[in-house]
Amino acid sequence: MPRISFTLAAVLAWTLVVVAAARTDPRPIEALERAVLADPENLRLAADYRQLAIASKEFDRPIGVFEQLAKRKSSGPNVQISLALAYVDKVPTSGDIRRLYLGRDAIGALTKAIAQQPTALAYYMRGLINLYYNNFIFHRVPRGIADLEQALTMAATDSAPALMLRVRTALGDGYFRLGNAAKAREVWSAALAAFPADTGLKSRLEKQGTELEDIVTTALTASRRVDTSLVDVLPGR
């Protein structure tokens, strides 16, 4: 009997600890949100926050947070990048018309980031987003290619290898969408020489015709979620 009483007492004590912790500890997304508000230029922190929002399907939450941060006079370029990525995160769950506006707003935020501090990441994201638009209607693919070319120039000196891989892959996709398959293959081949293990580049170079078109079209389909976690894209991440 004494042994049982001791066990019950221990369980009750542990239960009180758990209840107290539940009352004082916020959900992870709330903790990260406060951290983002305290350090808004931290792209890694913002990316982790947005990934939790994606997991919980709270897409408007980070948009609202970064829109407010972007309105501050002291707002820096990374807030604009995080805002753009928050818009991108919502695209797959939205309708066709809403996607157009989200893309427009993301491009606008990235343009502001570039005006403050040009970076390969900002040029890459703006260039990639432009590739998603129907070129016959919006004529944005050449703009996307120009941004990706600029990102490639900058990525060669100050960016993570994974970012350079994404830039080169997207640049080839852009040329393919523009109807220049020869230039696309030239870009992908050069990228494969630098990243010989990449399966995405291999599949593009192995296919032709409709099969290759399917690969590029799938990669640039708005309903397909873009990896915005920034894993391996930022130095040290």
C-alpha positions as MATLAB code, in Angstrom:
seq = 'MPRISFTLAAVLAWTLVVVAAARTDPRPIEALERAVLADPENLRLAADYRQLAIASKEFDRPIGVFEQLAKRKSSGPNVQISLALAYVDKVPTSGDIRRLYLGRDAIGALTKAIAQQPTALAYYMRGLINLYYNNFIFHRVPRGIADLEQALTMAATDSAPALMLRVRTALGDGYFRLGNAAKAREVWSAALAAFPADTGLKSRLEKQGTELEDIVTTALTASRRVDTSLVDVLPGR';
ca = [
       0.000    0.000    0.000;
       2.705    2.600    0.814;
       4.356    1.841   -2.513;
       1.053    2.491   -4.346;
       0.505    5.781   -2.471;
       3.977    6.928   -3.449;
       3.271    6.130   -7.089;
      -0.013    8.045   -7.067;
       1.649   11.006   -5.441;
       4.363   11.007   -8.089;
       1.805   10.862  -10.886;
      -0.187   13.732   -9.387;
       2.950   15.806   -8.976;
       4.023   15.173  -12.565;
       0.519   16.026  -13.809;
       0.683   19.388  -12.048;
       4.035   20.099  -13.670;
       2.681   19.252  -17.131;
      -0.431   21.399  -16.648;
       1.670   24.320  -15.434;
       4.010   23.977  -18.409;
       1.093   23.864  -20.824;
      -0.202   27.118  -19.381;
       3.103   28.953  -19.613;
       4.704   27.523  -22.755;
       3.329   28.902  -26.044;
       2.871   26.853  -29.163;
       6.086   26.699  -31.217;
       4.666   28.957  -33.927;
       3.867   31.622  -31.336;
       7.358   31.420  -29.879;
       8.907   31.707  -33.335;
       6.600   34.576  -34.206;
       7.830   36.547  -31.207;
      11.411   35.727  -32.167;
      10.774   36.984  -35.707;
       9.315   40.212  -34.389;
      12.431   40.687  -32.277;
      14.822   39.844  -35.146;
      12.945   40.548  -38.402;
      16.004   40.483  -40.672;
      16.865   36.904  -39.699;
      15.994   34.870  -42.804;
      16.647   31.514  -41.120;
      14.313   32.303  -38.241;
      11.660   33.627  -40.610;
      11.921   30.507  -42.783;
      11.391   28.214  -39.785;
       8.394   30.305  -38.745;
       6.864   30.105  -42.208;
       7.361   26.330  -42.359;
       5.345   25.935  -39.156;
       2.650   28.138  -40.657;
       2.577   25.928  -43.744;
       2.274   22.801  -41.590;
      -0.651   24.282  -39.678;
      -2.165   25.820  -42.850;
      -2.051   29.310  -41.327;
      -0.851   30.979  -44.512;
      -2.271   34.419  -43.757;
      -0.568   34.590  -40.369;
       3.018   35.161  -41.573;
       1.742   37.347  -44.405;
       0.147   39.642  -41.848;
       3.244   39.640  -39.653;
       5.667   40.448  -42.466;
       3.342   43.032  -44.025;
       3.337   44.905  -40.720;
       7.108   44.578  -40.365;
       7.583   45.822  -43.932;
       5.701   49.025  -43.080;
       8.254   50.017  -40.450;
      10.609   52.790  -41.481;
      13.521   50.708  -40.242;
      12.456   47.689  -42.314;
      15.313   45.998  -44.149;
      15.603   43.903  -47.334;
      15.249   40.529  -45.632;
      11.796   41.417  -44.316;
      10.752   41.989  -47.921;
      12.219   38.627  -48.937;
      10.380   36.864  -46.110;
       7.159   38.644  -47.081;
       7.591   37.535  -50.693;
       8.156   33.943  -49.595;
       5.064   34.105  -47.370;
       3.035   35.082  -50.439;
       4.610   32.201  -52.360;
       3.711   29.777  -49.561;
       0.021   30.566  -50.054;
       0.001   30.131  -53.844;
      -0.665   26.346  -54.040;
      -3.787   26.633  -51.871;
      -5.268   29.551  -53.833;
      -7.381   29.848  -56.959;
      -5.990   30.917  -60.323;
      -6.874   34.614  -60.009;
      -5.601   34.874  -56.458;
      -2.342   33.235  -57.532;
      -1.748   36.011  -60.037;
      -2.080   38.638  -57.326;
       0.079   36.717  -54.869;
       2.782   36.440  -57.520;
       2.491   40.149  -58.270;
       2.800   41.039  -54.590;
       5.774   38.700  -54.145;
       7.526   40.289  -57.126;
       6.812   43.728  -55.669;
       8.325   42.800  -52.303;
      11.410   41.323  -53.956;
      11.828   44.447  -56.071;
      11.903   46.488  -52.857;
      14.441   44.085  -51.359;
      16.668   44.414  -54.412;
      16.417   48.210  -54.270;
      17.687   48.111  -50.677;
      20.294   45.391  -51.112;
      20.722   43.357  -54.323;
      21.283   39.681  -53.527;
      21.383   36.476  -55.542;
      18.502   35.070  -53.480;
      16.199   38.013  -54.202;
      17.001   37.973  -57.923;
      16.545   34.203  -58.034;
      13.136   34.277  -56.362;
      11.884   37.164  -58.505;
      13.163   35.494  -61.643;
      11.617   32.141  -60.729;
       8.213   33.661  -59.976;
       8.178   35.376  -63.361;
       8.619   32.002  -65.076;
       5.279   30.794  -63.714;
       3.292   33.373  -65.664;
       1.860   32.541  -69.084;
       4.347   34.195  -71.410;
       1.835   34.584  -74.244;
      -0.350   36.757  -72.007;
       2.037   38.391  -69.537;
       5.420   38.312  -71.350;
       7.262   37.836  -68.048;
       9.558   34.935  -68.945;
      12.246   37.215  -70.490;
      12.206   39.246  -67.270;
      12.614   36.055  -65.306;
      15.575   34.991  -67.425;
      17.219   38.400  -66.951;
      16.844   38.124  -63.170;
      18.185   34.574  -63.137;
      21.178   35.595  -65.242;
      21.864   38.347  -62.725;
      21.457   35.898  -59.835;
      23.905   33.511  -61.508;
      26.495   36.256  -61.775;
      26.106   37.120  -58.103;
      25.810   33.519  -56.892;
      29.205   32.664  -58.314;
      30.938   34.711  -55.630;
      28.839   34.956  -52.472;
      26.169   32.252  -52.346;
      25.678   28.682  -51.211;
      26.187   25.999  -53.892;
      22.575   24.833  -53.496;
      21.346   28.275  -54.499;
      23.547   28.245  -57.598;
      22.067   24.857  -58.525;
      18.527   26.216  -58.218;
      19.405   29.289  -60.239;
      20.940   27.277  -63.081;
      18.086   24.795  -63.179;
      15.489   27.566  -63.268;
      17.448   29.478  -65.904;
      17.386   26.456  -68.192;
      13.676   26.057  -67.531;
      13.173   29.695  -68.478;
      14.931   29.321  -71.804;
      12.919   26.183  -72.488;
       9.666   28.013  -71.758;
      10.799   30.737  -74.118;
      11.162   28.125  -76.857;
      14.956   28.000  -76.900;
      15.580   24.321  -76.126;
      19.181   24.457  -77.350;
      20.074   27.239  -74.904;
      18.195   25.413  -72.132;
      20.285   22.283  -72.700;
      23.451   24.356  -72.744;
      22.575   25.830  -69.340;
      21.569   22.476  -67.843;
      24.706   20.775  -69.202;
      26.958   23.408  -67.636;
      25.071   23.016  -64.368;
      25.399   19.231  -64.447;
      29.162   19.567  -64.850;
      29.173   21.475  -61.564;
      26.561   19.262  -59.885;
      26.975   15.796  -61.455;
      24.764   14.023  -58.904;
      21.675   16.168  -59.382;
      18.760   14.050  -60.608;
      16.701   17.031  -61.755;
      19.345   18.117  -64.231;
      19.919   14.533  -65.375;
      16.232   13.976  -66.080;
      16.013   17.191  -68.095;
      19.006   16.261  -70.232;
      17.830   12.686  -70.737;
      14.393   13.675  -72.058;
      13.230   15.387  -75.207;
      10.012   16.617  -76.759;
       6.819   16.211  -74.759;
       8.580   14.311  -71.986;
      10.937   17.206  -71.374;
       8.073   19.656  -71.663;
       6.210   17.706  -68.974;
       9.202   17.947  -66.623;
       9.539   21.713  -67.021;
       5.793   22.294  -66.899;
       5.499   20.254  -63.710;
       8.363   22.181  -62.128;
       6.600   25.464  -62.936;
       3.075   24.462  -61.946;
       1.563   26.831  -59.399;
      -0.285   24.069  -57.537;
       3.064   22.441  -56.731;
       4.619   23.735  -53.527;
       7.957   25.507  -53.868;
      10.585   24.733  -51.253;
      10.883   27.998  -49.339;
      12.591   26.513  -46.276;
      15.914   28.015  -47.437;
      17.650   24.848  -46.277;
      21.186   24.782  -47.752;
      20.440   28.017  -49.627;
      21.702   30.359  -46.937;
      25.333   30.177  -45.825;
      25.636   27.922  -42.791;
      22.087   26.598  -42.997;
];
